[in-house]
């Protein structure tokens, strides 16, 4: 049997299989792994001391909405690519829209900030720690996603690994937001995005090895 015929057969079988069980497993894996990341955060950094007050600010929800938006795009992408011949489709637009929106907000913030304060606003006090911490908090999610995807039949392994990494980084960034006190949109657009992007890059490198079937 030719490779193309094998993929077509697998794709037909995947179409006949109900989609809800995999979606439920994927959601369960993400939720469970995010809980593990939260426990790591509590043991390592702890919650920000002013969390209750921060919940009433736009800055807190700016970060939360951004990372949640990326998580939704990543979830859709992983669900689509988990099956043979899967394509990104709308997931690419959802993810791109999140990034462009955050980048626009960051750019507007920089334009409104006095020139002498722009560097401090952009770098914050944790620019060198933020991306690394997001990667750390994304590790449990990536391991859980790898476990779930190994039981599926993705055919675009590097891309599947990349979107699994993106979802992992987005959820890791969501968890990290409970400890991070940075408030600048420019900071979030740069350093949060860099952390999520690093997770996607790592996933792209590991995908062909870990997801091979």
Buried (B, 14 or more C-beta within 10 A) or exposed (E): EEEEEEBBEBBEEBEEEEEEEBEEBBEEBBEEBBEBBBEBBEEEBEEBEEEEEBEEEEBBBBBBBBBBBBBBBBBBBBBBBBBBBBEBEEBBEBBEEBBEBBBEBBEEBBEEBEEEEBEEBBBBEBBEBBBBBBBBBBBBBBBBBBEBBEEBBBBBBBBBBBBBBBBBBBBBBBBBBBBBBBBBBBBBBBBBBBBBBBBBBBBBBBBBEBBEE
